[in-house]
Every structure is written in C-alpha cells, then in structure tokens.
C-alpha cells in the first residue's frame, strides 16, 4: 500500500517544510492528514480555476481545452500514485503503535503557504501545455501560466483524495487506523514505516 505512505508529498523530505509541520515525533492519523491536504488544495483550486477561466476568456482560448488540461492533471496524479503504489507495495512495513503513544490531530494547512508552494511548482505544467498546444506566441505563454496554478492544485487535490479513498478502504477492511509521525522530518527518516492502532 505505497499510496498510504506519509511523505508522498512534494514538501516531504529532511529539509524544513514551508507548508507542513517539520519536526514532531508524535503520531497522527494518516486519513485525517491527507483529508486536510485535500481540503486545502480543493479550496485553492477554486480561485486558481477562476483565474484560468478568465485568462481563457480574454485570450479567446476554448474552454474545453482548459477543462481538458485540468482533467488531465487530476488523472495523471492518480495514475502516478497507482504506479508508485505498485512499486512500493512490498517495501511498506506496518507496525503496531506502542501503547500510550501520543496522538495529535494533523496541523491545519495554511492556504497562503500552500498556495505559494503550488505556484512555485507551476513550471512543469506550463512547459507541458506549451509543448502540446503547438502555439508558442506571447498570448499562449500567458494563458499557460494562468492555467498552470489550477492544474497543480487539481493534481495535488486529486492525489490527496485518492490516498484518502485508498486509506479509508484499507482501514475498513482491517478494522485498523493508519498512523504516521506528525513531522515531515520524522516521516522522511523512516519513509516505509506506518503504524497501526485499533479503530
């Protein structure tokens, strides 16, 4: 179940995080953590999508193309998670959480900081739109830049929602709750270990 790992997020890793709690060894519920990320990315998707729609209207670009790019971003995110899951399934280790371990709710994700992190990651989306659009004029470049934030938000929200669905199904079947450290640094230190506790 590689899709249930706690660090399959662009902000993961040992370096300080701009979005997520960096250093906290206490455990939190994976399902709630991913729901918080999905909620935050979904909230950002709406204004980003509005910006892209306005740019499409001003540039007289077909709305169907914009919607297609958003759908492609979301589908690609789910497809990538499926590939990662298949590749990592045999490496994930489940350990029973120690009795009396301290559980904390996942920290609320700052919409402002997440939005800044998503905007900083728009350039691959811009390149893909330009590569497959066939038109590299100035108007098309500006349109691609305006569409990219919504594409990245759709990618992030779809990834998180997919992990929520997979994790919820896994927990229902086994009667267990999946936990991982609340801090990014602790998750990165042991990326293939998940903890379980009775639901």
C-alpha positions as MATLAB code, in Angstrom:
seq = 'XXXXXXXXXXXXXXXXXXXXXXXXXXXXXXXXXXXXXXXXXXXXXXXXXXXXXXXXXXXXXXXXXXXXXXXXXXXXXXXXXXXXXXXXXXXXXXXXXXXXXXXXXXXXXXXXXXXXXXXXXXXXXXXXXXXXXXXXXXXXXXXXXXXXXXXXXXXXXXXXXXXXXXXXXXXXXXXXXXXXXXXXXXXXXXXXXXXXXXX';
ca = [
       0.000    0.000    0.000;
       2.603    2.543   -1.034;
      -0.043    5.196   -1.596;
      -0.551    5.350    2.148;
       2.981    6.483    2.901;
       3.220    9.719    4.791;
       5.734   11.545    2.602;
       4.352   11.230   -0.919;
       4.033   14.997   -0.994;
       6.280   17.491   -2.748;
       7.022   19.166    0.593;
       8.335   15.922    2.096;
      11.994   15.329    2.895;
      14.502   16.253    5.572;
      14.641   19.957    4.719;
      12.381   22.416    6.568;
       8.862   22.483    5.153;
       7.102   25.662    4.087;
       3.681   24.056    4.441;
       3.725   21.118    6.844;
       4.877   20.691   10.440;
       8.585   19.948   10.172;
       9.590   18.387   13.474;
       7.062   16.427   15.560;
       7.596   12.753   16.520;
       4.043   12.326   17.842;
       1.677   10.279   15.679;
      -1.340   11.498   13.741;
      -3.974    9.699   11.698;
      -2.909    9.384    8.069;
      -6.506    9.627    6.872;
      -7.069   12.957    8.624;
      -3.711   14.306    7.428;
      -4.499   13.551    3.788;
      -8.050   14.910    4.181;
      -6.623   18.194    5.437;
      -4.311   18.394    2.421;
      -7.186   17.549    0.038;
      -9.377   20.195    1.676;
      -6.682   22.866    1.435;
      -5.810   22.065   -2.188;
      -9.500   21.963   -3.121;
     -10.065   25.371   -1.553;
      -7.181   26.793   -3.591;
      -8.380   25.123   -6.774;
     -11.481   27.336   -6.951;
      -9.756   30.742   -7.210;
      -6.974   29.297   -9.362;
      -9.554   27.798  -11.728;
     -11.356   31.141  -11.878;
      -8.113   32.869  -12.841;
      -7.516   30.313  -15.583;
     -11.070   30.678  -16.858;
     -10.693   34.442  -17.045;
      -7.413   34.060  -18.944;
      -9.046   31.635  -21.380;
     -11.883   34.089  -21.991;
      -9.522   37.040  -22.518;
      -7.305   35.022  -24.874;
     -10.340   33.552  -26.657;
      -9.000   30.084  -25.963;
     -11.538   27.241  -25.998;
     -12.876   26.474  -22.544;
     -12.870   22.787  -23.461;
      -9.076   22.869  -23.766;
      -8.746   24.358  -20.294;
     -11.115   21.816  -18.757;
      -9.217   19.070  -20.575;
      -5.919   20.186  -19.059;
      -7.441   20.237  -15.575;
      -8.838   16.733  -16.050;
      -5.512   15.521  -17.413;
      -3.665   16.903  -14.380;
      -6.021   15.144  -11.953;
      -5.917   11.856  -13.881;
      -2.128   11.977  -14.114;
      -1.855   12.428  -10.347;
      -3.982    9.330   -9.705;
      -2.072    7.342  -12.323;
       1.268    8.272  -10.785;
       0.062    7.198   -7.343;
      -1.043    3.854   -8.747;
       2.415    3.320  -10.256;
       4.137    4.312   -7.019;
       1.841    2.040   -5.065;
       2.702   -0.956   -7.225;
       6.426   -0.200   -6.981;
       6.479    0.353   -3.216;
       3.911   -2.174   -2.019;
       6.452   -4.755   -0.893;
       8.588   -2.207    0.970;
       5.968   -0.710    3.290;
       6.107   -2.074    6.851;
       3.176   -1.886    9.269;
       3.979   -1.751   12.983;
       1.577   -1.706   15.888;
       1.713    1.648   17.640;
       3.087    1.457   21.164;
       0.556    1.539   23.978;
       0.020    5.056   25.289;
       1.614    6.732   22.280;
       0.628   10.387   21.998;
      -1.757   11.115   19.133;
      -2.277   14.601   17.746;
      -4.645   15.945   15.110;
      -2.942   16.926   11.863;
      -1.944   20.563   11.744;
      -4.175   22.787    9.645;
      -2.500   23.539    6.329;
      -2.065   27.253    5.711;
      -3.838   28.094    2.455;
      -1.491   31.011    1.869;
       1.659   28.926    2.268;
       0.280   26.002    0.275;
      -0.793   28.389   -2.479;
       2.720   29.845   -2.634;
       4.210   26.337   -2.745;
       1.871   25.301   -5.579;
       2.592   28.441   -7.602;
       6.325   27.786   -7.206;
       5.744   24.408   -8.896;
       3.796   25.561  -11.960;
       6.644   25.485  -14.475;
       6.410   21.808  -15.487;
       2.685   22.352  -16.149;
       3.443   25.468  -18.195;
       6.010   23.536  -20.250;
       3.605   20.662  -20.895;
       0.802   22.989  -22.034;
       3.143   24.844  -24.387;
       4.699   21.638  -25.708;
       1.372   20.082  -26.654;
      -0.503   23.230  -27.664;
       1.576   23.848  -30.769;
       1.331   27.622  -30.382;
       4.158   29.425  -28.581;
       3.065   33.045  -29.042;
       3.108   35.519  -26.188;
      -0.621   35.190  -25.578;
      -0.340   31.415  -25.376;
       2.527   31.642  -22.885;
       0.495   33.952  -20.638;
      -2.512   31.643  -20.908;
      -0.392   28.621  -19.980;
       0.993   30.483  -16.961;
      -2.550   31.412  -15.892;
      -3.812   27.818  -16.313;
      -0.912   26.156  -14.512;
      -1.827   27.031  -10.876;
      -5.225   25.360  -11.246;
      -3.569   22.355  -12.885;
      -1.120   21.984   -9.980;
      -3.925   22.421   -7.445;
      -6.012   19.808   -9.289;
      -3.016   17.463   -9.248;
      -2.490   17.938   -5.503;
      -6.172   17.646   -4.587;
      -6.663   14.546   -6.754;
      -3.571   12.903   -5.258;
      -4.736   13.562   -1.722;
      -8.324   12.455   -2.392;
      -7.100    9.256   -3.992;
      -4.939    8.454   -0.961;
      -7.901    9.226    1.324;
     -10.078    6.755   -0.596;
      -7.423    4.013   -0.593;
      -6.575    4.516    3.071;
     -10.227    4.541    4.171;
     -10.840    1.291    2.308;
      -7.742   -0.331    3.842;
      -8.786    0.727    7.344;
     -12.377   -0.505    6.939;
     -11.242   -3.931    5.748;
      -8.835   -4.450    8.638;
     -10.509   -2.536   11.451;
      -7.307   -0.563   11.961;
      -6.277    3.074   11.817;
      -3.072    4.032    9.994;
      -0.792    6.464   11.807;
       2.464    8.194   10.985;
       4.638   10.861   12.634;
       3.175   14.347   12.527;
       6.520   15.856   11.481;
       7.924   15.801    7.949;
      11.447   15.125    9.231;
      10.344   12.014   11.131;
       8.371   10.671    8.177;
      11.339   11.200    5.878;
      13.664    9.408    8.312;
      11.578    6.208    8.094;
       9.615    6.580    4.856;
       8.410    2.985    4.541;
       7.093    2.533    8.088;
       3.437    3.062    9.011;
       1.877    2.450   12.396;
      -1.486    0.877   13.137;
      -3.938    1.100   16.024;
      -7.458   -0.292   16.564;
     -10.174    1.945   15.155;
];
